[in-house]
Amino acid sequence: MTDERGRLVWISAARPGRTHDITAARRDHILAHLRAAGLGALADLGFLGLDDDGDDPVVVTGFKATRARRLAPAEKEANRVLAAGRVPVERGFAHLKSWRILTKLRTDPARATHLFRALLVLTNIKATTDN
């Protein structure tokens, strides 16, 4: 997760690459943590269906077109606005991926989790010293 400026604020435990985004979010109880903190999140279509509370959503996702259903102009505009809001988020993830060690990481998920969390700390230290 990143804040609104794209700074990494939380990294989940490492999971196999086959784990879907929404499954990982459910295992980490993301909705409960966001609600408890009074926060919300902008998410991509990988999280579509995660938040079923239509009256008080915590996770906002875009609209998905299907072969049988095209998006209405208002839905397309909503997707554009959401994408614009997610630009800093994607930039934060890209920054994390720029750490070359992640491209060749072949280790136990527990060790990978420690590495990811150390990278989170290092990234935040670098961000505070750059400003």
N, C-alpha and C positions, 0 to 999 in steps of 0.2 A: 504494500500500500504506500501511496505517496500523499503528501499534503497538496494543497491547491497550487503550490509553486513547483511541484515536481520533485521535491526532496523526499527521499525514501524515509518512511517512518516505522515500517514494520515488514518483516519477512517471515513467512510461515516456515514450518519444518519442511525439509526437503522430502519430496515424494517421487516415485517413479514417473517418468515422462508420460506414461499412459494415463495418469490420473487427470481427469477432466477438471477444469477450473471450478465448476460449480460443486463438484464432489469435494474438492479441497476446501472450498469456502464453508460447506456444510460441516465437514469434520472439524474445522477450526472455530465453528460457531460465530462466524463473522457478523451475522445479523444481530445476535444477542449482544455482542461486544459494541457494535455501533449504536444500538438502541440505548444501552447502558450509559454510553458516553455522550449521548445526545447528538451524534454525528450522522452524516449521510455519505453516500459514495456514488460516484459516476462510474459505470462499468460498461464493458463492451458486450457484444451479443453472446459471448461465452457464458455470461451469467444470467441470461434470459430465463425467467422462471424461478430464480432464487428467492426473490421477495414477492410473496403472494398477497401481501397486505395492500390492497388497492387504495384504502383510505389513508394510510400513513406509511408510504414506502420509504425504506431506508436506502435501498440500492436502486438507482435509476439506470435503466438500460434503454437502448433504442428499439426501433421497430424492425421486424424482420419480414422481408417479402418472401413469398413462396411462388411456386410455379402457378398455383391456382389463384393467388391473391397478390396484386400489385400494391405498392404503397401509395397512399393518397398524398397529395402535395403537402398537406400539413404534417404528415408523418415524415416525409422526406426532409422538411425544414427542421423538424424536431431532431432528427438524426444529425443534421448539419450542426445544429447548436450544441448537441451533446459531443460530437466529435471535436468541435472547437474547444469545449471545456476540458476535454481529455488530452489535449496536446501536451501540457506540462507533465501529465502522468506518463505518457508514452516516452517523453524525454527522460524522465527519471528512470524508467526501466531500461532505456537504451544506454544510459550512463552506467547502470549496473552491469549490463552485458558487455560494456567496453573493457571490463576487467578480464583480460585474456585467460586467466586461470580457469574460468568457467567453461571455456570451449573444449577443454581436454580433461575435464574432471571425471574420473572413474574411481569412485570410492563409495564406501558405506554411507547411506543417507544420514545417519547420525553425525558422522564427521562432516558431511556436506552442510548440514544445518549449522554446525559451529562455524564453518568457513563463511557461509552466507551472512550470519549474524555479525561476524567480525568485519566483513566487507561493509555491512550497514553502518557500523560504528566508524570505520575509516572514512567512508563516504561522507558521513555527517561532520566529522572532524575537518575534512578537506573543505566542505562547504562553508563551515564557520570561519575558517582561516582565510578563505578566498574573499570574503565580504568585508 
